[in-house]
Amino acid sequence: MSNTVYPLLQTINDPADLRRLPRAQLELLADELRAYLLDSVSQTGGHLSSNLGTVELTVALHYVFNAPSDRMVWDVGHQTYPHKILTGRRDRMGSLRQFGGLSGFPQRAESEYDDFGTAHSSTSISAALGMALAARIKGEERHVIAVIGDGALTAGMAFEALNNAGVADTNLLVILNDNDMSISPPVGALNRYLAKLLSGQFYAAAKNAGKTVLKGAPPLFELAKRIEEHAKGMVVPATLFEKFGFNYIGPIDGHDLDSLIPTLENIKHLKGPQFLHVVTKKGQGYKLAEADPVAYHGPGKFDPMIGLQQPSTPPKLTFTQVFGEWLCDMAARDVRLVGITPAMREGSGMVEFEKQFPQRYFDVGIAEQHAVTFAAGLACEGLKPVVAIYSTFLQRAYDQLVHDVALQNLPVVFALDRAGLVGADGATHAGAYDIAFLRCIPNMSLACPADENECRQLLTCAFEQNHPVAVRYPRGSGAGVAVQGGLESLPFGKGQLKRLGKGIAILAFGTLLYPALVAAEALGATVVNMRWVKPLDTELLLKIAAEHEALVSVEEGAVMGGAGSAVSEALQAAGMVKPLLQLGLRDEFIEHGDVSKLLSLQGLDAKGIEASIRQRFGPLIESGRAALKAVA
């Protein structure tokens, strides 16, 4: 952290300290909190725009409500850095998203003030409703608040929870943090409805509605004193949220503490489900982030005085960029291609595709289930959908993947970004399970490119098939293999012998091929680039198994049910008994941190792979070396 002094903020070690402040000091506290947040995130990297936008809301919530007795559930968690700072973690912000440090998301094990672990969107209302009903069942008096963004509110799960909460007869406050921004710009009918509510003279009237109503009807002053801010809701006729059974209040300015605090204090005395519509601005208080909230959504380290800068040397091509370029090239060749993203246009590398092929680009919002079934409908009519989705988010659409795509054997390509470990985002975003949950589905195929060039070639191969195929690739760059132009394909379901040795054969799935090759040099082992988990190249596998004493499978995915398990099943089906060492991610949730460090701790770097093989197959290694010397 810098040497900047934050005199008022430094006196706040928990929310009780905040509640002891005079009301007049809260704006100064908010200013210091925003400055500290910018200072901190610029030195560690992390989510910035969303957190700058919730400073006043967080201060107001902790000033009015009594955490941790009162429960606060923050949807997604991109906006919880101010909450962390005000709940005793200020001095640990320098460790944010680093191994052994603070999580970038709420985490129950981290603090008693983190009431529910979040990171995937649209879960807050469901969790908060459960907490509210649990309090009623146990006879406990507490307030329960769910804070959800307008982007997250587009997901079906949020509406399922609203539908349940509206008839649940419990005290629940849902706060819509309306910043007109998810990660990609929000889309859909709900967003248009909110935009209409806040457009033109309506929002100006709403901000001053309390004053207007009271001025026009002085006899109502005493009656309206406790619900002055609630009067703002009078200018909103029969809103969508009232139809769900909520008492709708708002919209109010989410950066105006003189509006937020009285409104929240009034709501504390209301019974039943309440819905508070708060309008905030992403990047609030930092002009560069206000102007480009997407760029500042999750920046790395930067100088706040200068802002984000282009690197002095061009960065290595990422797998995401490889996909984005392939998508445009394939779309130019085949008019049947359509691209689909569930609100991850930038993250999935589809910005250029949208520009070049706007009529064939579909951002369905934070709605992974809908994205998959929507793709199935397109495929039924002869189109060739490509669903660009993070591995961790495909988990949310598993039933649709099985029932709507695979069961009907529809030619949908799934481009699975962020497969394997993702680093700073940690366990909630790691793509650890896709191999295990995809390979058990009939009609599904799964490819694991070892490098950037193979990624492009295997995407082409996947697109050429007439059944569902997923191609998994990691975040960031790989081995740096030059990507060839054109749309050349690789053989479907076929692996490749990369290094010939003796005694032990390493079967590598995906980008761990390259550390496996380094380990093999030290071990004198054979290395096979398997490329496909399903269909497994059993012909090559059985040939290699017959020629070697032992096999080792290596994958950046859960070892339980993973590619190594597929190898074991294939050997057993062929009646072949061979010692098999399965290396992959252990049966545990892996925390946030640098990917290379995490892989090392999992024994999946070159040294770890070599050490595991030596420990298991030491004598075979020596006999293999002797055999190689004899041949030489």
TAPEUR-V318217 format. One record per backbone hydrogen bond with DSSP energy under -0.5 kcal/mol. NH is the residue of the N-H (numbers start at 1). CO is the residue of the C=O. If there is no record, write none. Layout:
BEGIN
nh={NH/NH}
co={CO/CO}
END
This chain:
BEGIN
nh={10/11/12/13/17/18/19/20/21/25/26/29/30/31/32/33/34/35/36/37/38/39/40/41/42/43/43/44/45/46/48/48/49/52/53/54/55/58/59/60/61/62/63/64/65/67/69/70/71/73/74/75/75/76/77/80/84/85/86/87/87/88/89/90/92/93/95/96/97/98/101/102/110/111/114/115/115/118/119/127/128/129/130/131/132/133/134/135/136/137/138/139/139/140/142/145/146/147/148/148/150/153/154/155/158/159/160/161/162/163/164/165/166/167/168/172/172/173/174/174/175/175/176/176/177/177/178/178/179/182/184/192/193/194/195/196/197/198/199/202/203/204/205/206/207/208/208/209/212/213/214/215/216/217/220/221/224/225/227/228/231/231/232/233/234/235/236/237/243/244/245/246/247/248/249/251/252/254/254/256/257/259/260/261/263/264/265/266/267/268/269/270/274/275/276/277/277/278/278/279/280/280/283/284/286/289/290/290/291/292/296/297/302/303/304/306/307/319/322/323/324/325/326/327/328/329/330/331/332/333/334/335/337/338/339/340/341/342/343/348/349/350/354/355/356/357/360/361/362/364/364/367/371/372/373/374/375/376/377/378/379/380/381/381/382/383/384/385/386/387/388/388/389/389/391/394/395/396/397/398/401/402/403/404/405/406/407/409/410/412/413/414/415/415/416/416/417/417/419/420/424/426/428/429/430/431/431/432/437/438/439/440/441/442/444/445/446/447/448/449/455/456/457/458/459/460/461/462/463/464/465/465/469/470/471/472/473/484/490/494/496/498/498/499/501/502/504/505/506/507/507/508/508/509/510/510/512/513/514/516/517/518/519/520/521/522/523/524/525/526/527/528/529/530/530/531/532/533/534/538/541/542/543/544/545/546/547/548/548/549/550/551/552/553/554/555/556/557/558/559/561/562/566/567/568/569/570/571/572/573/574/575/576/577/578/579/581/582/583/583/585/588/591/593/598/599/600/601/602/603/604/609/610/611/612/613/614/615/616/617/618/621/622/623/624/625/626/627/628/629/630/631/632}
co={6/8/9/11/14/14/15/16/18/22/23/25/26/27/28/29/30/31/32/33/34/35/36/37/38/39/40/40/41/299/296/297/296/48/49/51/52/54/55/56/57/58/59/60/61/65/66/66/143/145/72/73/147/120/75/77/80/81/82/83/84/85/84/85/89/90/92/93/102/95/98/92/107/107/111/72/113/106/120/123/124/125/126/127/128/129/130/131/132/133/134/135/136/135/140/71/173/73/146/175/177/149/151/152/155/155/156/157/158/159/160/161/162/164/165/170/272/144/172/274/146/173/174/276/148/175/176/278/177/184/343/188/189/190/191/192/193/194/196/199/199/200/201/202/203/204/205/206/208/209/210/211/212/213/217/218/220/221/224/225/227/228/229/230/231/232/233/235/239/240/242/241/273/246/275/277/277/252/279/253/255/256/256/257/259/260/261/262/263/264/266/267/172/247/174/249/275/176/276/252/178/278/49/281/283/286/283/286/287/288/292/294/42/307/302/303/303/476/318/319/320/321/322/323/324/325/326/327/328/329/330/333/334/384/360/386/362/388/341/344/346/345/350/351/352/353/357/358/339/341/362/365/367/368/369/370/371/372/373/374/375/376/377/378/379/378/336/383/338/413/340/386/387/415/417/390/391/393/394/395/397/398/399/400/400/401/402/406/405/410/385/469/387/413/414/471/389/415/473/431/422/423/425/426/426/418/420/430/433/434/435/436/438/440/441/468/534/470/531/472/451/452/453/454/455/456/457/458/459/460/461/462/412/445/414/447/416/482/457/491/529/496/527/527/499/524/502/550/526/505/552/506/528/554/448/508/509/510/511/512/513/514/515/516/517/518/519/520/520/504/499/506/496/508/528/508/530/446/446/536/537/538/539/540/541/542/543/544/545/503/503/579/505/581/507/583/509/555/432/585/559/559/562/563/564/565/566/567/568/569/570/572/571/575/576/549/551/580/553/581/557/586/589/423/594/595/596/597/598/600/599/605/606/607/608/609/610/611/612/613/614/617/618/619/620/621/622/623/624/625/626/627/628}
END
